[in-house]
Amino acid sequence: MLNVPTLWTVFVVNFLALGLIWAYVMRTYPKFAAARFWMASSFIGATGAMTALLRLFVASPLPLLLGAAGVIAASCLAAMGIQRFYHRPVSWRVMIATAGLSLAGVVFFVVGFDNMQLRMLCYTLGQAVPLVLALRLLLSPPEGRVSPGARLSGIVILAIIAILVVRTVGNLLGGDFSASAGGQAHGVMVLGLLFLSMTLNFGFLLMAMDSLRNEVADLALLDDLTGVANRRHLLQRLSEECARSERSSEPFSLLVIDLDGFKTINDTHGHAAGDACLQHFTLMAQTRLRPGDMLARTGGDEFCVVLPSSTLREAAAIARRVLEVCRQDAVSCTGIDIPIAISIGVAQWDRGVGQFPDRLIAHADHALYAAKKNGKNDFAVHDPAPPLMPDPIGSGEALRKFA
């Protein structure tokens, strides 16, 4: 025999424990906003269940009404946490309206017109509607990838909704699955919902772990100062592009960029000014790149730009745009503003590069040296074609400078 008060006590204890877990997650990762909603959902759900248990000692419908309010609010907060997890605006008005209408219906069919079937229908809608609204985000997230935790949460929500539907249909057909009935059927429902609610929170925890793991992985591939890709990320991307070009013979290009006189800026104005120059250049360069191009800082004042599906001439045009925006910015500098000048080397993948990105970087570096040798604040393009005349610089590589 299932003891319903004991099941509700287990519900309270488990949700208090889940609330403490979410409180710890929230304190450890303060920027993980979804944890606040899931913590509140656990604590309010536990409070609602504790309040509902008071009906054993108080001959009044008030504990049941307050308990219903807590459980409905817990469902709304759980759904709002899902919205916040996926960086969607939290639907406060929708959730408040849903909870308010549901509770108003519960109160009316308890105080104004006592009807258990309609009362349970309103109660069920208050629990189910918020979860249904959030279900789409779990099973079809904006980024297109369903994480294992999101998949588990979505399946559990479907199971919870199925139990709520069965309970509602059973009530409408003449059964009594309400808390006041206290029968075995209600006990089975409570046991099932208890298990599924705990599993849902474990799904949320898996979602949090997956999100935090991805965040750490992203940070490992980003430059701390400028926020663009770092050298590790650049090499990964170049390896992918080289392998793709090896298979398809479709070219791509690389820009290697160096800030002219950067050491002088650091020595004259200080390292804080130098850091500001690097950040300012990053913002300027990104305004002249295309979607899909990747800007990376490889160290110090050195940057690279990966240009997918780009020929040498297209890459030269992009290099010219980046150079021009820096020149225009330097002309507009006044007062304490520090003008930024850059040199750029441009190279294109070819069969000689194959799947070895270091070769492509070396070609772009040779072009960069040529641009600096020609007076800096300019760009030069690496030409893999053999020269017609002996190479005057003795490198065995021909370099062309595009005007």
N, C-alpha and C positions, 0 to 999 in steps of 0.2 A: 504494500500500500504506500502510495506516494503522499507524503505529508507536505501540503502546499505551504504552510508557514515556514517550514524548514527550508524548502526550496527558495523561498523569497529571502530568507536569511543568508543562504549561500550566495544568492544573487547580490545582496548588499556587500558581503565580504569580498567577493571577487571584483566587483566594480570599484570598491574602495582601493583595492590593490592595483587595479589598472590605472586609476586616477593618480596614484602615487608614482607609478612608472612614467606616465605622461608628464607629470610634474618634474620628474628628474630629467626627462628628455628636453623639456622646455627650458629648464635652467641650464643644461649643458649646451644646448644649441638654441640660443635666444632668437635667432633669425628664422627658425623653423616654425612659422606662424601656425601651421595646421595643428601642431601639438597643443596649443592653447585651447582650441575648440574641442579636440578629442579628450583632453583632460577635463574640461568643463562638462562634456557629455557624460564621462564616467562618474564624476562626483555628483552631478545632478540626478543621473539615473539611480545611483545608490541612495541618494536622499529621498527620491520619489518612492523607491521600494520600501525604505524604512518608514516613511510616512504611511504608506498603504498598510503596513503591518499593524499600525495603531488601531485599525478597525477591530482587532481582536480584544482590545481593552476599552474602546470608546463606541458607544451605541449611536453613531452618527455617520452620515454619508460623507462628512468633510474629509476624513483621512483618504477615502477612495478618490475623491475629486483631486486632492492635492497630489496624491500618488500618480494619478493619471496625468496631471500637469507636468510632473517631473519626468515621467517616461516620454511624453510627447516632446518636451523640451530637449531631452537627451537625443532623440532621433533627429531633431532639427539641427542641433549642434554638431552631431556626427556628419550630417550631410554638408553643413557649412565648412567643416574641416576638410572634406573632400574637395569642395570648390576652392578653398584657400590653397590646398596642396598643389592644385593645377593652375595656380595663379589666376583664377577667375574671380571677378567681383563677388563678394559674399552677398547672397540675396536676403538681406535682413528683412525687407518689407514682405517678401514672399513667405519667408519662414514665420514671421510674426503673424501674418494674416492666416496662414495655414493652422498654426497652433491656436490662435485666437478663435477662429471659427470652429475648430474641432472641440476645444474646451467649452465653448458656448453651447455647442450641441450636447455635450456630455452633461453639463449643468442643467440644461432645459429638460432633458429626458430623465433626470434624476429628481429635480425639484418641481418643475412645472408640470411635466407629463411623464409619469414613471413608465418607461418602456425599455426593457433590457436590450432587446434586439437593436433598436435604433441607437441606444446609448453606446453599445459596443461597436456599431458601425462607425459612429463619429470618432470613437477612440482609435479604431483601427486606421481610419483615414489619416488621423493626426500622426500616427506612427509611420504609415507606409508612404504617403505622398512625398515627404522630404527625401526619403531614400530613393524613391523612383526618380525624382528630379536629378539626383546625383549619380544615378546608375550609368547614364550615358558617358560621363567623364571617365568612369572606371573601365568600361568595356570598349570605349572608342576615344582614347585620350587625344589632345590636340597634336602632340608630337608624333602620333601614329604608332607608338610602341607600347604595348600593354605589359607592364611588369608583372612578375609572378604574384607579388602582394596585391596589386590591383585586380588581377584575375581572381584570386582567392576571395577578395572582398566583394567583387561583383557576384560571384557564385553564391556566397553566403547571403548577400542581400536578396537575391532571387529566392533562396530557400526561406528566408524570414518572411518575405512577401507571400510566398506560397502558404506558409502556416497561418499568417494573418487572414488570408483569403478563405482558407478552410474553416478557421474559427468563425469568421463572419457568416459564411454560408451555413455552417452548422447552427448558429444562433437563429438565422432567418428561417431555417427549416424546423425550428421548434426546440432545439437543444439549448443547453445553458452552459456555456464555456466561460462565464464571467468569474471574476475573483470572488464575488459574494457567494457563488454556488459552492466553491471549494471542493468539487468532485474530482474523481480520478481523471476525467477528460481534461479538466483545467490543469491538473497537475502535470499531465503529459505535455500539454502546450507550454507551460512554464518551464519545464525541464528542457524541451527542445529550444525555446527562445533563449534560455540561459546559455546553453551550449553554443548556439549560433552567435549570440552577442559577444561572447568571449572570443570565438573564432574570428569574428569581424574585427575586433581590436588587434588580434594577432596579424590579420591581414594589413591593418593600418601600420603596425610596427614594421612589417616587411617592406611596405611602401616607403616608410621613413628611412630604413636602412639602405634601400636601393637608391633613394634620392641623395642621401648623404654620401654614399660611396661614389656616385656619379659626380657630386660636387667636388669631392677630394680629387678624383681623377682629372676633372677639368682644371682644378688649381695647379695640378702637377704639370699641366701643359701650357700654362699661361705665365707671362712675364709679370712679376709683382708690380713693377713701376708703371708700365704703360698699359697693361691689360691685354696686350696682343699675344699671339702665340710665342712660345719660347723656342730655343734651339731644338729641344727634344721633339716638340710638336712639328717643327719645320722638317726635320729629318724623316719623321714618320710620313708626313704628307708627300715629300719628295719621293720617297720609296714607292708610295702608292702610285704617284703620277708616272714615275719611270716604268713601273710594271705595266700600267695601263697603256702607255705609249708603245712599249715593247710588243704588246699584243695587237694593238690596233694601228700602229704606225702614225697615229695622230700626234702632232707636235704639241708641246707646251713650252713655256718660257719662264725664265727666272731673272729677277732684278736683284742685284746686290747694291745696297745703298750705304754710304758712309757720310757722316756729318763732317764737313770741312772745318778744321780749326777747333774741334771740340775740346781738346786739351787746354787751349788758350782760354776758352770760356770758363772751364772749371778753375783754372789758375787765377783768372782775373775776377770773376764774379762769384766763385764758390760753387761747391757741388750741388747745393739746393737749386741754384740758377741753372746748372747743367741738367739736372733732373727735369726741371720745368721745360727746358728746351726739347728734351727727348719726348716729353708728353705732348708738347705743342706740335712737334713734327708728326707724331703719330696721328693726331687729329687731322692735320692738314692732308697727310698722305691718304688717309681713309676716304676723304671726300673725292678723290680722283680715281679710286679703284672701283672695279665692277663687283656686283654680287658674285660670290664664289671665289674671288681673288683672296689670297691669304697673306696678310702682313705679319711678319715675325721679327722679333728682336733677338739677334743671335749673340749679343754681348756688347757691353760698352755703348759705343755710338754706332754700331753696325746693325743694319736691318736687311731683311730679304723679303721679296714679294713673289709668291708663286702665282703664275698666270695660267690657269688651265686652258687647254684648247686655243692657244695663242701662237701665232707665227712670230718670227723675229721682228718683222715690220710692225705688227700689232703691238708687240711688247715695247718697241721703240716709241710708238705713239703714246703709250701709257707712261713710259719714263719721262717723255717730254712734258706731259700734263703734270706729273708730280713735281718735276723741276720748276715748271712755270709757277705753280702755286706757291712754292717756297720763294722764288724770286719776287713775286708780287707782294708777298708778306714782308720780305726784307725791305722793299722800297717803302712800305707804309709804316715801318718802325719809326717811333719817335721817342725822345726822352731816354728812359732807362730800358726800353725794349731792346732785346738782343736779336739781331738778324741771324737767320739760319741759312747756311749754304750747304748744298749737298753735291756729292758726286755719285754717279750711278753706272754700274756695269750691267749689260744686258746679254743674255745667252739663251739659246734655244736647244731643246733636247734633240739629239740625233742618234743614229744607230751606234755611233762610237761611244756614246754615253751609256747606252744599254740600261741596265738596272742598277747603276752605280751613281747615286746622286752626288757623291763627292766630286766626280768628274765634271758634272754640270756646274757645281759651285766653283770649281777651279776655273772653268771657262769664263764665268761671270766675274770672278776676281781679276782675271787678266784684263778684261775689258774695263773694270773699275780702275786698275792701275793706269791704264792708258788715259782714262778721263782725268785722273789727277795729274798725270804727266803733262797733259795738254792745257793745264791752267786751272783745274778744279771747277766747281760750280757748273758742271756740264755732265753729259753722259756719253758713253761709247758702247759699241756693239761688237760682240765677238763674232767673227766670220770664220766658220770652219773650212771654207774653201782654201786650197793651197794658193799662196801668193804667186804672181807671175814673175816677180823679181825676188832676189834673195831678201830674206827678212832682216831689216836693218837692226832690229832689237835682239835678234838671235834667239828668239823664244820658240821658233817653229810654228807660231800661231799668228794668223793674220787678224788684225783688228781694224775695224772701220769706225770712224766717228761720224755720226749723223748730225748734220747741222740743224 
